[in-house]
Amino acid sequence: MDLNHWLGRATEAVQEWADRFAPFQPHPALHVDDDRFAAAFQEFAGRLGDNYPFFHPHYAGQMLKPPHPAAVVGYLTAMLINPNNHALDGGPATARMEREVVAQLAAMFGYDTHLGHLTTSGTIANLEALFVARELHPGRAVAYSADAHYTHGRMCHVLGVEGRPVPTDDRGRMRLDALEDLLRGGEVGTVVLTAGTTGLGAVDPVHEALALRERYGVRLHVDAAYGGFFTLLAGAEGPEGIPADPWRAIAECDSVVIDPHKHGLQPYGCGAVLFRDPEVGRFYLHDSPYTYFTSSELHLGEISLECSRAGAAAAALWLTFQLLPPTPAGLGRVLAAGRRAALRWSELITASDLLELYQQPELDIVSYFPATGPATLSAVDEASARVLTDGMKSDDPVFLSTLKAGREAFTARHPRITADTDGARVLRSVLMKPESEHHVEHLHARVEKLVRTS
């Protein structure tokens, strides 16, 4: 795509639409001359230079990458109109687009029926899912993996609900035996299962948890904010294929959250929450004397906790899905490249004398640490910190991130490491850009060199 060309077409398309209405003169209070703007823009552009190169395949740090050009064009075009998807009166076109993309997401997860909408983030999406869970099971706790995103503990606090962390196994997945011990007390009403933890990309055994729901009458919510689109690789042939059972089981869970601003190629912020039972919409019921009046159709604001939401986010996702739909042959190809990259790097690390794999990647997050002498947690921590810092400062920079692994978690995976402190940082690389597949060997060589020279 020629982004410059299509950005120009975006402004032309909006102007063609605007020309259908009576002309008017902009108010002089809004006028800014080009010279003044040029000075401000120069400073603005200079300040934006204080960023890491999220677009580059040598950036393998956090879960960051630019949106697809189609999403940029879709967002900008709609933003020039600036619809508000809270009500049909504020964005009839983009509200329809939102319903269409949410239906595509629901189909991707195998939901036969659904109620859902886009949100500004996975945090808000999870808040909404836990809000409904609280209304259905008042006074009962929410259980989630000890390695789940911290948003669940935070949102439980916001909702006045008790949160119960559940221990994880030596791959970072919720231990269902520990969960069942907790469920026997009858105090838990909802279990949050994570399909792709943000630390390691671990996938909880969703399929095995279904039996516990039947046995104890709990609600199952899946936080697939990071990993959700990997359902497109469930059972796929080739090295990128992942075990299908946990992903297929999401169709039987009560709710699911996904972040299109991660693997869905969207700009921030674009999350989504979906409920399997549309009847839960009754918990959102409210009225507004000046909002819901031009249509008897359900307004998106009547099924969400957020009020104003950018219609541009729905437009960007809709346009992207026209080109790269949430199917194995669409977005699945993008995720497959990152998955293959993670597997390839894990092979290189396993064969290395300088690096050790912290754990085998389940999705596209690779975790590893420098081989040290002595083999202690404190030595690993110091070596990881040096590689992180030195990598960004070098003439041929590589951008990584670190993950703090607790003493028990680390030694469960690597019992030969002496636990002389309460934990250690390990290196962590998120390979969510498909271009990573062509740069893994370079990344590996650079990290080995950093270990060798640090």
ROKOL-705575 format. One record per residue (C-alpha): residue number from 1; x, y, z. Coordinates in Angstrom, 1 decimal. Example, Ala and Ser with C-alpha at 12.3 -4.5 7.8 and 13.67 -1.06 7.14 Angstrom:
BEGIN
+-----+--------+--------+--------+
|   k |      u |      v |      w |
+-----+--------+--------+--------+
|   1 |   12.3 |   -4.5 |    7.8 |
|   2 |   13.7 |   -1.1 |    7.1 |
+-----+--------+--------+--------+
//
This chain:
BEGIN
+-----+--------+--------+--------+
|   k |      u |      v |      w |
+-----+--------+--------+--------+
|   1 |    0.0 |    0.0 |    0.0 |
|   2 |    1.1 |    3.5 |   -0.8 |
|   3 |    0.2 |    5.2 |    2.5 |
|   4 |    0.8 |    8.7 |    1.2 |
|   5 |   -1.6 |    8.1 |   -1.7 |
|   6 |   -4.4 |    6.7 |    0.5 |
|   7 |   -4.1 |    9.3 |    3.2 |
|   8 |   -4.6 |   11.9 |    0.4 |
|   9 |   -7.6 |    9.9 |   -0.8 |
|  10 |   -8.9 |    9.9 |    2.8 |
|  11 |   -9.1 |   13.7 |    2.9 |
|  12 |  -10.6 |   13.8 |   -0.6 |
|  13 |  -13.3 |   11.3 |    0.3 |
|  14 |  -14.3 |   13.2 |    3.4 |
|  15 |  -14.3 |   16.5 |    1.5 |
|  16 |  -16.5 |   14.9 |   -1.2 |
|  17 |  -18.9 |   13.9 |    1.6 |
|  18 |  -18.8 |   17.3 |    3.2 |
|  19 |  -19.5 |   19.1 |   -0.1 |
|  20 |  -23.0 |   17.5 |    0.0 |
|  21 |  -24.0 |   20.1 |    2.6 |
|  22 |  -24.3 |   23.8 |    2.5 |
|  23 |  -20.9 |   25.6 |    2.6 |
|  24 |  -19.9 |   27.8 |    5.5 |
|  25 |  -16.9 |   29.8 |    6.7 |
|  26 |  -14.8 |   28.3 |    9.5 |
|  27 |  -14.8 |   30.6 |   12.6 |
|  28 |  -11.7 |   32.8 |   12.8 |
|  29 |  -11.0 |   31.6 |   16.3 |
|  30 |   -9.9 |   28.3 |   14.8 |
|  31 |   -7.5 |   29.8 |   12.3 |
|  32 |   -3.8 |   28.9 |   12.5 |
|  33 |   -1.5 |   30.1 |    9.8 |
|  34 |    1.0 |   27.7 |    8.2 |
|  35 |    4.1 |   29.4 |    9.6 |
|  36 |    2.9 |   29.1 |   13.2 |
|  37 |    1.9 |   25.5 |   12.6 |
|  38 |    5.2 |   24.7 |   10.9 |
|  39 |    7.1 |   25.8 |   14.0 |
|  40 |    4.9 |   23.8 |   16.3 |
|  41 |    5.0 |   20.7 |   14.0 |
|  42 |    8.8 |   20.8 |   13.9 |
|  43 |    9.0 |   20.7 |   17.7 |
|  44 |    6.3 |   18.0 |   17.7 |
|  45 |    8.1 |   15.8 |   15.2 |
|  46 |   11.4 |   16.2 |   17.0 |
|  47 |    9.8 |   15.2 |   20.3 |
|  48 |    8.3 |   12.1 |   18.7 |
|  49 |   11.9 |   11.0 |   17.9 |
|  50 |   12.1 |   10.0 |   21.6 |
|  51 |   10.6 |    6.6 |   20.9 |
|  52 |   12.0 |    3.1 |   20.4 |
|  53 |   11.7 |    1.8 |   16.8 |
|  54 |    8.6 |   -0.3 |   17.4 |
|  55 |    8.2 |   -0.8 |   13.6 |
|  56 |   11.6 |   -2.5 |   13.2 |
|  57 |   12.2 |   -6.2 |   13.4 |
|  58 |   15.2 |   -5.5 |   15.6 |
|  59 |   12.7 |   -4.2 |   18.2 |
|  60 |   11.8 |   -7.4 |   20.0 |
|  61 |   10.8 |   -6.0 |   23.4 |
|  62 |    7.3 |   -5.2 |   24.4 |
|  63 |    3.9 |   -5.9 |   22.7 |
|  64 |    4.2 |   -2.9 |   20.4 |
|  65 |    4.1 |   -2.4 |   16.7 |
|  66 |    2.6 |    0.1 |   14.3 |
|  67 |   -0.9 |   -0.5 |   12.9 |
|  68 |   -1.4 |   -1.8 |    9.4 |
|  69 |   -1.7 |    0.9 |    6.8 |
|  70 |   -5.3 |   -0.1 |    6.1 |
|  71 |   -6.1 |    0.6 |    9.7 |
|  72 |   -4.3 |    4.0 |    9.6 |
|  73 |   -6.3 |    5.0 |    6.5 |
|  74 |   -9.6 |    3.7 |    8.0 |
|  75 |   -9.0 |    5.5 |   11.3 |
|  76 |   -7.9 |    8.8 |    9.8 |
|  77 |  -10.8 |    8.9 |    7.3 |
|  78 |  -13.4 |    8.3 |   10.0 |
|  79 |  -11.7 |   10.5 |   12.5 |
|  80 |  -12.1 |   13.5 |   10.1 |
|  81 |  -15.8 |   13.0 |   10.6 |
|  82 |  -15.3 |   12.0 |   14.3 |
|  83 |  -18.3 |    9.8 |   14.9 |
|  84 |  -19.1 |    8.6 |   18.4 |
|  85 |  -20.2 |    5.0 |   18.6 |
|  86 |  -22.0 |    5.4 |   21.9 |
|  87 |  -25.3 |    6.0 |   20.1 |
|  88 |  -26.5 |    5.4 |   16.6 |
|  89 |  -27.2 |    9.2 |   16.5 |
|  90 |  -23.5 |    9.8 |   16.9 |
|  91 |  -22.2 |    7.3 |   14.4 |
|  92 |  -24.7 |    5.3 |   12.3 |
|  93 |  -22.2 |    4.1 |    9.8 |
|  94 |  -19.4 |    3.2 |   12.2 |
|  95 |  -21.9 |    1.6 |   14.6 |
|  96 |  -22.9 |   -0.8 |   11.8 |
|  97 |  -19.2 |   -1.4 |   11.1 |
|  98 |  -18.7 |   -2.2 |   14.8 |
|  99 |  -21.5 |   -4.7 |   14.8 |
| 100 |  -20.0 |   -6.4 |   11.8 |
| 101 |  -16.5 |   -6.7 |   13.1 |
| 102 |  -17.7 |   -7.9 |   16.5 |
| 103 |  -19.7 |  -10.6 |   14.7 |
| 104 |  -16.6 |  -11.7 |   12.9 |
| 105 |  -14.7 |  -11.9 |   16.2 |
| 106 |  -17.6 |  -14.0 |   17.7 |
| 107 |  -17.5 |  -16.3 |   14.7 |
| 108 |  -13.7 |  -16.7 |   15.1 |
| 109 |  -14.2 |  -17.9 |   18.6 |
| 110 |  -17.1 |  -20.2 |   17.6 |
| 111 |  -19.9 |  -18.3 |   19.4 |
| 112 |  -23.3 |  -19.2 |   17.9 |
| 113 |  -24.9 |  -16.3 |   19.6 |
| 114 |  -23.3 |  -13.3 |   21.1 |
| 115 |  -23.5 |   -9.8 |   22.6 |
| 116 |  -20.5 |   -7.6 |   22.4 |
| 117 |  -18.8 |   -4.4 |   21.4 |
| 118 |  -15.4 |   -2.7 |   21.0 |
| 119 |  -13.7 |   -1.0 |   24.0 |
| 120 |  -10.8 |    1.3 |   24.4 |
| 121 |   -8.6 |   -1.5 |   25.9 |
| 122 |   -8.5 |   -5.0 |   27.2 |
| 123 |   -8.6 |   -3.6 |   30.7 |
| 124 |  -12.0 |   -2.0 |   30.1 |
| 125 |  -13.2 |   -5.2 |   28.3 |
| 126 |  -12.2 |   -7.3 |   31.3 |
| 127 |  -13.8 |   -4.8 |   33.7 |
| 128 |  -17.1 |   -5.3 |   31.7 |
| 129 |  -16.9 |   -9.1 |   31.8 |
| 130 |  -16.2 |   -9.1 |   35.6 |
| 131 |  -19.0 |   -6.5 |   36.1 |
| 132 |  -21.5 |   -9.0 |   34.5 |
| 133 |  -20.0 |  -11.8 |   36.5 |
| 134 |  -20.5 |   -9.9 |   39.7 |
| 135 |  -24.1 |   -9.2 |   38.8 |
| 136 |  -24.7 |  -12.9 |   38.1 |
| 137 |  -22.9 |  -14.1 |   41.2 |
| 138 |  -23.2 |  -11.3 |   43.8 |
| 139 |  -21.0 |  -11.7 |   46.8 |
| 140 |  -18.8 |  -14.4 |   45.3 |
| 141 |  -15.1 |  -14.2 |   44.5 |
| 142 |  -13.3 |  -14.2 |   41.2 |
| 143 |  -10.4 |  -16.7 |   40.7 |
| 144 |   -7.6 |  -16.1 |   38.2 |
| 145 |   -4.1 |  -17.4 |   37.5 |
| 146 |   -1.3 |  -16.0 |   39.6 |
| 147 |    0.4 |  -15.2 |   36.2 |
| 148 |   -2.7 |  -13.5 |   34.8 |
| 149 |   -2.6 |   -9.8 |   33.9 |
| 150 |   -2.7 |   -7.6 |   36.9 |
| 151 |   -5.8 |   -6.0 |   35.6 |
| 152 |   -7.9 |   -8.7 |   37.2 |
| 153 |   -6.9 |   -8.0 |   40.7 |
| 154 |   -7.2 |   -4.3 |   40.0 |
| 155 |  -10.7 |   -4.6 |   38.5 |
| 156 |  -11.9 |   -6.9 |   41.4 |
| 157 |  -10.9 |   -4.0 |   43.7 |
| 158 |  -12.8 |   -1.5 |   41.6 |
| 159 |  -15.9 |   -3.7 |   41.6 |
| 160 |  -15.7 |   -4.5 |   45.3 |
| 161 |  -15.2 |   -8.2 |   44.5 |
| 162 |  -12.7 |  -10.5 |   46.2 |
| 163 |   -9.9 |  -11.7 |   43.9 |
| 164 |   -8.3 |  -15.2 |   44.4 |
| 165 |   -5.0 |  -15.9 |   42.6 |
| 166 |   -4.5 |  -19.5 |   41.7 |
| 167 |   -1.0 |  -21.1 |   41.5 |
| 168 |    0.6 |  -21.9 |   38.2 |
| 169 |    2.6 |  -24.9 |   37.0 |
| 170 |    6.1 |  -24.9 |   35.6 |
| 171 |    4.8 |  -23.6 |   32.2 |
| 172 |    3.0 |  -20.7 |   33.7 |
| 173 |   -0.5 |  -22.2 |   33.3 |
| 174 |   -3.2 |  -22.2 |   36.0 |
| 175 |   -3.1 |  -25.4 |   38.1 |
| 176 |   -6.6 |  -26.9 |   37.9 |
| 177 |   -6.0 |  -29.0 |   41.0 |
| 178 |   -5.4 |  -25.9 |   43.0 |
| 179 |   -8.4 |  -24.2 |   41.4 |
| 180 |  -10.6 |  -27.1 |   42.3 |
| 181 |   -9.4 |  -26.9 |   45.9 |
| 182 |  -10.6 |  -23.3 |   45.9 |
| 183 |  -13.9 |  -24.1 |   44.2 |
| 184 |  -14.8 |  -26.7 |   46.8 |
| 185 |  -15.4 |  -23.9 |   49.3 |
| 186 |  -18.3 |  -22.5 |   47.2 |
| 187 |  -17.1 |  -18.9 |   47.5 |
| 188 |  -15.9 |  -18.5 |   43.9 |
| 189 |  -18.5 |  -17.5 |   41.3 |
| 190 |  -16.2 |  -16.8 |   38.3 |
| 191 |  -13.0 |  -18.2 |   37.0 |
| 192 |  -10.8 |  -16.2 |   34.7 |
| 193 |   -8.7 |  -18.3 |   32.3 |
| 194 |   -5.9 |  -16.7 |   30.3 |
| 195 |   -5.3 |  -17.6 |   26.7 |
| 196 |   -1.9 |  -16.1 |   26.3 |
| 197 |   -0.3 |  -14.5 |   29.4 |
| 198 |    1.4 |  -11.2 |   28.7 |
| 199 |    4.6 |  -12.4 |   30.4 |
| 200 |    5.2 |  -15.7 |   28.8 |
| 201 |    2.3 |  -16.3 |   26.4 |
| 202 |    1.1 |  -19.3 |   28.5 |
| 203 |   -2.3 |  -20.7 |   27.7 |
| 204 |   -4.4 |  -22.0 |   30.6 |
| 205 |   -6.1 |  -25.4 |   30.0 |
| 206 |   -9.5 |  -23.9 |   29.1 |
| 207 |  -10.9 |  -27.2 |   27.8 |
| 208 |  -10.1 |  -29.0 |   31.1 |
| 209 |  -11.8 |  -26.2 |   33.1 |
| 210 |  -15.2 |  -26.9 |   31.4 |
| 211 |  -15.7 |  -29.9 |   33.7 |
| 212 |  -15.1 |  -27.8 |   36.8 |
| 213 |  -17.8 |  -25.3 |   35.6 |
| 214 |  -20.3 |  -28.1 |   35.4 |
| 215 |  -19.3 |  -29.5 |   38.8 |
| 216 |  -19.2 |  -26.3 |   40.7 |
| 217 |  -21.6 |  -24.0 |   38.8 |
| 218 |  -19.0 |  -21.2 |   38.2 |
| 219 |  -18.8 |  -18.8 |   35.3 |
| 220 |  -15.9 |  -19.1 |   32.9 |
| 221 |  -14.4 |  -15.9 |   31.4 |
| 222 |  -11.4 |  -16.1 |   29.0 |
| 223 |   -8.9 |  -13.3 |   28.9 |
| 224 |   -7.6 |  -13.6 |   25.4 |
| 225 |   -6.5 |  -10.0 |   25.1 |
| 226 |   -3.0 |  -11.0 |   24.0 |
| 227 |   -3.4 |  -14.5 |   22.6 |
| 228 |   -7.0 |  -14.4 |   21.1 |
| 229 |   -6.1 |  -14.3 |   17.5 |
| 230 |   -3.9 |  -17.4 |   17.9 |
| 231 |   -7.2 |  -19.4 |   17.7 |
| 232 |   -6.6 |  -19.0 |   14.0 |
| 233 |   -3.6 |  -21.4 |   14.3 |
| 234 |   -5.4 |  -24.0 |   16.4 |
| 235 |   -4.8 |  -27.4 |   14.9 |
| 236 |   -3.1 |  -25.9 |   11.9 |
| 237 |   -0.6 |  -28.0 |    9.9 |
| 238 |    3.0 |  -27.1 |    9.9 |
| 239 |    5.3 |  -25.9 |   12.7 |
| 240 |    3.1 |  -22.9 |   13.5 |
| 241 |    0.1 |  -25.1 |   14.5 |
| 242 |   -0.9 |  -25.1 |   18.2 |
| 243 |   -3.0 |  -27.5 |   20.2 |
| 244 |   -6.6 |  -27.0 |   19.3 |
| 245 |   -8.4 |  -28.0 |   22.5 |
| 246 |   -8.0 |  -24.9 |   24.6 |
| 247 |   -9.0 |  -22.6 |   21.8 |
| 248 |  -12.0 |  -24.7 |   20.6 |
| 249 |  -13.2 |  -24.7 |   24.2 |
| 250 |  -13.6 |  -20.9 |   24.3 |
| 251 |  -16.8 |  -21.4 |   22.3 |
| 252 |  -18.3 |  -23.0 |   25.4 |
| 253 |  -17.1 |  -20.3 |   27.9 |
| 254 |  -19.4 |  -17.5 |   29.0 |
| 255 |  -17.3 |  -14.5 |   27.9 |
| 256 |  -14.1 |  -13.6 |   26.2 |
| 257 |  -11.9 |  -10.6 |   25.7 |
| 258 |   -9.6 |   -9.8 |   22.8 |
| 259 |   -7.4 |   -6.8 |   21.9 |
| 260 |   -7.3 |   -6.1 |   18.2 |
| 261 |   -4.7 |   -3.5 |   18.9 |
| 262 |   -2.2 |   -6.3 |   19.5 |
| 263 |   -2.4 |   -9.0 |   16.8 |
| 264 |   -5.3 |   -7.4 |   15.0 |
| 265 |   -3.0 |   -4.8 |   13.5 |
| 266 |   -5.0 |   -1.9 |   15.0 |
| 267 |   -3.9 |    1.4 |   16.6 |
| 268 |   -4.5 |    1.9 |   20.3 |
| 269 |   -7.0 |    1.6 |   21.7 |
| 270 |   -9.1 |   -1.2 |   20.4 |
| 271 |  -10.3 |   -4.0 |   22.7 |
| 272 |  -13.4 |   -6.1 |   22.6 |
| 273 |  -15.6 |   -8.0 |   25.0 |
| 274 |  -18.0 |  -10.8 |   23.9 |
| 275 |  -20.7 |  -12.6 |   25.9 |
| 276 |  -22.1 |  -15.9 |   24.7 |
| 277 |  -25.5 |  -15.2 |   26.2 |
| 278 |  -27.1 |  -12.0 |   24.8 |
| 279 |  -29.4 |  -11.9 |   27.8 |
| 280 |  -26.6 |  -10.4 |   29.9 |
| 281 |  -27.4 |   -7.1 |   28.2 |
| 282 |  -30.0 |   -6.6 |   30.9 |
| 283 |  -27.3 |   -5.6 |   33.4 |
| 284 |  -26.4 |   -2.6 |   31.3 |
| 285 |  -29.9 |   -1.2 |   31.0 |
| 286 |  -30.1 |    2.5 |   31.4 |
| 287 |  -31.7 |    5.5 |   29.7 |
| 288 |  -30.7 |    8.9 |   28.5 |
| 289 |  -33.2 |   11.7 |   27.8 |
| 290 |  -31.1 |   13.1 |   24.9 |
| 291 |  -29.2 |   10.2 |   23.4 |
| 292 |  -31.2 |    7.2 |   22.2 |
| 293 |  -34.0 |    8.7 |   20.1 |
| 294 |  -33.6 |    8.2 |   16.4 |
| 295 |  -33.8 |    4.5 |   16.2 |
| 296 |  -35.6 |    1.7 |   18.0 |
| 297 |  -32.6 |   -0.5 |   17.3 |
| 298 |  -30.3 |   -1.3 |   20.3 |
| 299 |  -27.6 |    1.4 |   20.6 |
| 300 |  -24.1 |    0.2 |   21.4 |
| 301 |  -24.1 |    2.6 |   24.4 |
| 302 |  -26.9 |    0.5 |   25.9 |
| 303 |  -24.7 |   -2.6 |   26.2 |
| 304 |  -21.5 |   -1.0 |   27.4 |
| 305 |  -20.1 |    0.7 |   30.5 |
| 306 |  -18.1 |    3.2 |   28.5 |
| 307 |  -20.0 |    6.2 |   27.1 |
| 308 |  -18.2 |    8.0 |   24.3 |
| 309 |  -16.1 |    5.7 |   22.1 |
| 310 |  -14.3 |    6.5 |   18.8 |
| 311 |  -16.2 |    5.4 |   15.8 |
| 312 |  -12.8 |    5.6 |   14.0 |
| 313 |  -11.7 |    2.5 |   15.9 |
| 314 |  -14.5 |    0.5 |   14.4 |
| 315 |  -13.8 |    1.9 |   11.0 |
| 316 |  -10.2 |    1.0 |   11.2 |
| 317 |  -10.9 |   -2.6 |   12.2 |
| 318 |  -13.6 |   -2.9 |    9.6 |
| 319 |  -11.4 |   -1.8 |    6.8 |
| 320 |   -8.6 |   -4.0 |    7.9 |
| 321 |  -10.9 |   -7.0 |    8.1 |
| 322 |  -12.0 |   -6.4 |    4.6 |
| 323 |   -8.4 |   -7.2 |    3.5 |
| 324 |   -7.1 |   -9.4 |    6.3 |
| 325 |  -10.1 |  -11.1 |    7.9 |
| 326 |   -9.9 |  -13.0 |   11.2 |
| 327 |   -9.5 |  -16.3 |    9.3 |
| 328 |   -6.6 |  -18.8 |    9.0 |
| 329 |   -5.9 |  -17.5 |    5.4 |
| 330 |   -6.2 |  -13.9 |    6.5 |
| 331 |   -4.7 |  -12.8 |    9.8 |
| 332 |   -3.7 |  -16.3 |   10.5 |
| 333 |   -0.8 |  -16.0 |    8.1 |
| 334 |    0.5 |  -12.9 |   10.0 |
| 335 |    0.4 |  -14.8 |   13.3 |
| 336 |    2.0 |  -17.9 |   11.8 |
| 337 |    5.1 |  -15.9 |   10.8 |
| 338 |    5.6 |  -14.7 |   14.4 |
| 339 |    5.0 |  -18.2 |   15.8 |
| 340 |    7.5 |  -19.7 |   13.4 |
| 341 |   10.0 |  -17.0 |   14.4 |
| 342 |    9.6 |  -17.9 |   18.1 |
| 343 |   10.1 |  -21.6 |   17.4 |
| 344 |   13.2 |  -20.9 |   15.4 |
| 345 |   14.7 |  -18.7 |   18.0 |
| 346 |   14.0 |  -21.2 |   20.7 |
| 347 |   15.9 |  -23.8 |   18.7 |
| 348 |   18.9 |  -21.5 |   18.3 |
| 349 |   18.9 |  -20.7 |   22.0 |
| 350 |   18.6 |  -24.4 |   22.9 |
| 351 |   21.7 |  -25.1 |   20.8 |
| 352 |   23.6 |  -22.1 |   22.2 |
| 353 |   26.4 |  -22.3 |   24.9 |
| 354 |   25.7 |  -18.7 |   25.8 |
| 355 |   22.0 |  -18.6 |   26.3 |
| 356 |   19.4 |  -20.8 |   28.0 |
| 357 |   15.7 |  -21.1 |   27.2 |
| 358 |   13.6 |  -20.1 |   30.2 |
| 359 |   10.7 |  -22.1 |   28.9 |
| 360 |    9.4 |  -23.3 |   25.5 |
| 361 |    7.2 |  -20.7 |   23.8 |
| 362 |    3.6 |  -21.5 |   23.4 |
| 363 |    2.8 |  -18.5 |   21.2 |
| 364 |    5.2 |  -15.9 |   19.9 |
| 365 |    7.0 |  -14.8 |   23.2 |
| 366 |   10.5 |  -16.2 |   23.7 |
| 367 |   12.0 |  -16.1 |   27.2 |
| 368 |   15.7 |  -16.9 |   27.9 |
| 369 |   18.7 |  -15.9 |   30.0 |
| 370 |   22.5 |  -15.7 |   29.7 |
| 371 |   24.4 |  -18.8 |   30.9 |
| 372 |   26.4 |  -17.6 |   33.9 |
| 373 |   29.1 |  -18.8 |   36.1 |
| 374 |   28.3 |  -19.1 |   39.0 |
| 375 |   24.8 |  -20.4 |   38.0 |
| 376 |   22.9 |  -18.3 |   40.5 |
| 377 |   19.7 |  -16.2 |   40.4 |
| 378 |   21.7 |  -13.0 |   41.2 |
| 379 |   24.2 |  -13.7 |   38.4 |
| 380 |   21.4 |  -14.3 |   35.9 |
| 381 |   19.6 |  -11.2 |   37.0 |
| 382 |   22.7 |   -9.0 |   36.6 |
| 383 |   23.6 |  -10.5 |   33.2 |
| 384 |   20.1 |  -10.1 |   31.8 |
| 385 |   20.0 |   -6.4 |   32.9 |
| 386 |   23.4 |   -5.8 |   31.2 |
| 387 |   22.3 |   -7.4 |   27.9 |
| 388 |   19.1 |   -5.3 |   27.9 |
| 389 |   20.9 |   -2.0 |   28.5 |
| 390 |   23.9 |   -2.7 |   26.3 |
| 391 |   21.7 |   -3.9 |   23.4 |
| 392 |   20.0 |   -0.5 |   23.2 |
| 393 |   23.3 |    1.4 |   23.3 |
| 394 |   25.2 |   -0.5 |   20.7 |
| 395 |   26.0 |    0.6 |   17.1 |
| 396 |   23.7 |   -2.2 |   15.9 |
| 397 |   21.0 |   -1.9 |   18.5 |
| 398 |   18.6 |   -4.7 |   19.5 |
| 399 |   15.7 |   -3.9 |   21.7 |
| 400 |   14.6 |   -6.6 |   24.2 |
| 401 |   12.6 |   -6.6 |   27.4 |
| 402 |   12.9 |   -8.4 |   30.8 |
| 403 |   10.6 |  -10.4 |   32.9 |
| 404 |   11.0 |  -10.8 |   36.7 |
| 405 |   10.8 |  -14.5 |   37.5 |
| 406 |   10.3 |  -15.4 |   41.2 |
| 407 |   12.5 |  -17.9 |   43.0 |
| 408 |   10.0 |  -20.8 |   42.9 |
| 409 |    9.0 |  -20.3 |   39.3 |
| 410 |   12.6 |  -20.1 |   38.2 |
| 411 |   13.9 |  -23.1 |   40.1 |
| 412 |   10.9 |  -25.2 |   39.0 |
| 413 |   12.0 |  -24.8 |   35.5 |
| 414 |   15.8 |  -24.8 |   36.2 |
| 415 |   16.5 |  -26.7 |   39.4 |
| 416 |   20.3 |  -26.5 |   38.9 |
| 417 |   20.3 |  -22.7 |   39.4 |
| 418 |   21.2 |  -21.7 |   42.9 |
| 419 |   18.4 |  -19.6 |   44.4 |
| 420 |   20.5 |  -17.0 |   46.3 |
| 421 |   17.9 |  -14.3 |   46.0 |
| 422 |   14.1 |  -14.0 |   45.7 |
| 423 |   14.1 |  -14.0 |   41.9 |
| 424 |   15.8 |  -12.9 |   38.7 |
| 425 |   15.1 |  -11.0 |   35.5 |
| 426 |   15.1 |  -13.1 |   32.3 |
| 427 |   15.2 |  -11.7 |   28.8 |
| 428 |   11.9 |  -11.7 |   26.9 |
| 429 |   11.3 |  -11.1 |   23.2 |
| 430 |    7.8 |  -10.6 |   21.7 |
| 431 |    7.9 |  -11.6 |   18.0 |
| 432 |    4.5 |  -10.2 |   17.0 |
| 433 |    5.8 |   -8.6 |   13.8 |
| 434 |    5.8 |  -11.1 |   10.9 |
| 435 |    9.1 |   -9.6 |    9.7 |
| 436 |   10.7 |  -11.2 |   12.8 |
| 437 |   10.7 |  -14.5 |   10.9 |
| 438 |   13.4 |  -13.1 |    8.6 |
| 439 |   15.5 |  -11.5 |   11.4 |
| 440 |   15.7 |  -14.2 |   14.0 |
| 441 |   19.2 |  -15.3 |   13.2 |
| 442 |   20.4 |  -11.7 |   13.4 |
| 443 |   18.7 |  -11.1 |   16.7 |
| 444 |   20.1 |  -14.3 |   18.1 |
| 445 |   23.7 |  -13.5 |   16.9 |
| 446 |   23.4 |  -10.0 |   18.4 |
| 447 |   22.2 |  -11.2 |   21.8 |
| 448 |   25.0 |  -13.9 |   21.9 |
| 449 |   27.6 |  -11.2 |   21.1 |
| 450 |   26.2 |   -9.0 |   23.9 |
| 451 |   26.4 |  -11.9 |   26.3 |
| 452 |   30.0 |  -12.7 |   25.2 |
| 453 |   31.2 |   -9.1 |   25.6 |
| 454 |   29.2 |   -7.9 |   28.6 |
+-----+--------+--------+--------+
//
